[in-house]
Amino acid sequence: MTRDAYGIPTVHGGSHADVLFGLGVAVGQDRTFQLEFIRRASSGTLAELLGRPALGVDRLVRRIGYRRAARAQWEATPADGRALLSAYAQGINVGMARARSRRPHELALLRVDPMPWDPVDVLAFVKVIASALSTNWDTELARLRVAAVEGLEALIDCDPGCAPGHAVSAPPGTSVGRSLARTAAEIERLGAYLPMVGASNNWVVSGARSATGTPLVASDPHLNPTSPSYWYLARLVTPSWDVSGATLAGAPAVIIGQNDHLAWSVTAGRADESDLFLEDMDRSGTLVRRGGAWSPVDIVDEDIEVRFGRNVREQVRITDRGPLVVSADDGEEWNLSLAATWLDDAPLRGFFELPAARTPAELRSAFEGWVGPPVNLCFAAVDGSIGWQLAATVPGRERWALLPQLPSRDDGWTVRRSGDELPWAEDGPQGWYATANNQPVTPCTPDLGDDWVDGYRVGRIGELLSSRTDWDVPAFQAMQLDTHLGAWSAIRPHVERVQVSGSDAQIGQTLLLGWDGDLRPRDPAAAVAESFLHELATRLYRHRAPEMWATLLGGPQHELSAFTGFYSRRLSFVVGVLDARPARFAPEVGWDELIGGALGAAVRELRERRGDDPGRWWLGALRPLRFVHPLSRLPGMGALFDLGPFEVGGGLNTVAMAAPDPRSPWQDVVASATVRAVIDVSDPRRSRYAVAGGQSGNPCSPHIDDQLLLWRRGEGVPIVGDRPDRSGGVLTLVPG
């Protein structure tokens, strides 16, 4: 194993298992604390490390049962798959052992040693990522809360994806008990510990649109901005293949990258791989109704160790559909079970098989029956072919399931759909494909769900890709920094027509009418736009759902997410209401007063935060980007381990995403690109990658942030060079 000047390893081995062992060693050396944290978060043992503040996270993780499901998946994994998982886990342990003489600062401060990994830990982490990228059951939970308090009509009005005819489960006026609210809070807290935002951009152009005459592929996945990043760059070489790109620390595969024949990139697929079910339980909590009979429930006692406190026993109930994530035993009037394909025990293939894939057909075949994270794959081959595939496994629903389902409903969960049954395309006449977590096809179908993000990002990407036929690597890198808000053209006419009163509203209107729609970091109009749109959405939600407006803003509903689908579609909701001006949203003061009032409130907010001089109303300073360490919540730790703050432009709906907290536009960014990749299919030496940070998790290492400036500039580093780079050292691993 050699390392280059950025600490990026190139691992040469005799087999796939060999190089995964070497990759594990490298990650174990560089990311010891991160791996310890991932293992604990995935298995529900964070409270053993952090005490009572992490107890709610552990309880939810134990109820969902990531490690329980991973153990079943391990049992179903064939010998060749077991060998690969085992090699990676063994490598991690060797790497952590080599680093133990210099115990990571975090573990020294906490006075603990890292525990060894096993293959089940790897599978459990993959299931956590899958639950984040399917991003539906948290939105179902939010819809249930809104419908229960405000009524179904209010929910339909405020959620553009929830149309008449969708399933209804909870009657209007039902109270929201403390257990449901507690589950929502628990999912939010876990989002601080794991990469629980599922967004991203990727695209591919054919040779007809590139300067080289061969395809180019780009990807910039959006996750929580963390330090260290979850991404880890590597090159793996065997006698049969040579693969390079971006891996996830804790996952033994190249997720974004290329081999000698193909290149691939990913975004969060957001296919609806999960449903919540309202369960009818008997008084003992040991039986669940199925038709006219009662079916037994499995009960598992999970003992949770709590540092500096009493240990807790969590009693987990598991129905034939899945575990109860909300229980009447906790004071809630509902029992909600979770069914999810990512809890299935089908063996993982997918990314494991890509190093040896030679054709687009082989790439797509690898994801048949894929029960890992749902992803959109944009891919290209050296022969010039390009394509796109939604890779996921969804239940065979024939009716919509946007709210928790009634227990008697025929829900389609006995059927699974994947591979060619899901949307895909190759070699279209436009010469490009792009995805940005958007609706994949029109019309969408119940099996795929209806929790896609607004189409403004993918629309902007398509507009740019169609504008030229000479794309190259630097041009793609510049495109990844684009901060134009495509929706502004739809909003500007409403700002232009409104009759405003008051000096603050007039200042806001003047700035916006002179603005070009670019969310630059030091543009006062950009700050006014973000503040205005947030204020306008808040006022509309308050008018239609006075009790649950905060939930509709899209805040997290559980400890596994940073925001719900409401946030992802908030802008299209605002545009739709402004265009249609329906009577049920009509403000008593009139539409001009509503819009003008939001403009005035936006400017007053900026005055309070940055003073009276509009020249100081900088978007980047008002909601900075900070790469947050998992221990930042502990007193004094943030200053030691966080990176930033940095001023950045962009927003939730720009190509260069910088999404603020859904509850306030002036809190730190909660989602941004965490790695950027531009891949030249014909020559890996021209491909460029930049992690938002670096290879190391050690705050004293030069590799903690040596890629960050390149990332901010839209530049990158090669993984494959003209000649071997051994400047970072050489390590030989000998079996024995």
PyMOL commands that set and color helices and strands:
alter all, ss='L'
color gray80, all
select helices_A, chain A and resi 16-30+32-43+47-50+52-64+66-76+79-102+105-110+119-134+137-150+152-158+178-190+207-209+328-330+341-343+350-356+360-366+419-421+456-465+473-479+488-497+503-513+524-544+549-552+565-568+570-580+583-585+591-610+614-616+619-622+637-641+684-686+702-704+708-713
alter helices_A, ss='H'
color red, helices_A
select strands_A, chain A and resi 2-3+9-12+199-205+216-223+231-237+242-248+251-258+262-268+274-278+287-290+293-296+298-304+312-318+324-326+336-340+375-381+386-391+393-395+416-418+424-426+432-435+625-627+643-646+658-660+669-673+675-680+688-691+729-730
alter strands_A, ss='S'
color yellow, strands_A
deselect
rebuild
show_as cartoon
